[in-house]
Amino acid sequence: WREEHREHHALLNTFDDEGFKDPQMREDVWIQHKKLIPFYGQELIHFLANFQHILFVPIIFFVGRIGIVIDSTLTERKFRPWTVLGNILHVLLHYSILSQTSYPIQVYIVASFQQAILSLQLLGNHYTKPWNPVHAATEGNYCVWQILCTQDFVCPAWARWYYGGLNYHYSHHLFPTLSREYFHITTPHIQQLCEKHGLPFIEIGFVDCVVEMVTNFSEVRKEFAKHGSGSIALVYT
């Protein structure tokens, strides 16, 4: 994950002729931008794309946690004995915690729902933002591209801990090695610079962001219906 996250920062919302350059902004079960449609050739995604605006939030809440664990295990780039050991200890830790309650399934579901809220916030920072070929994005101004492809979350001071500071996502992308405790200090300066140079500085509420993402999925679905290929897509469009 750490290696992919470095690429995510360097190649935010970019692609080339072969596919995604930003590995952390791709999922195999939905298409979040019309420019990405050509990279989805599987029949399953052809089917799911027709309902992605309906399935997006339920998938995040009910399957997201399990999906992250499976995906992170299967996409491990290097075999490291300590990685396998870490996964085993992760499972054992879950078992040891859940075995102490009379309602292990309910506790796991509640914990998964908490992660789902954080996942929606992290996805919402970028999902409705522009995508461009990697050369167009990286040959220009790096800071400008980070700003154009990011947005912050409106969050009261007492709730910042919940998002771990990542509600200040402009600061996170412009100063990736800066400790998050300082993001609330750097963010006003970033906003002033954006206003000075005519760049967007967007702060959005959680509910508004989820609505924005669902609406975006619906628009991409309509575009996919025009250009989608494959037998299943033809049947359902």
Secondary structure, 3 states (H helix, E strand, C coil): CHHHHHHHHHCCCEEECCEECCHHHCCCCCCCCHHHHHHCCCHHHHHHHHHHHHHHHHHHHHCHHHHHHHHHHHCCCCCCHHHHHHHHHHHHHHHHHHCCCCCHHHHHHHHHHHHHHHHHHHHHCCCCCCCEEHHHHHCCCHHHHHHHCCCEECCCHHHHHHHCCCCCHHHHHHCCCCCHHHHHHHHHHHHHHHHHHCCCCCEECHHHHHHHHHHHHHHHHHHHHHHCCCHHHHHHC
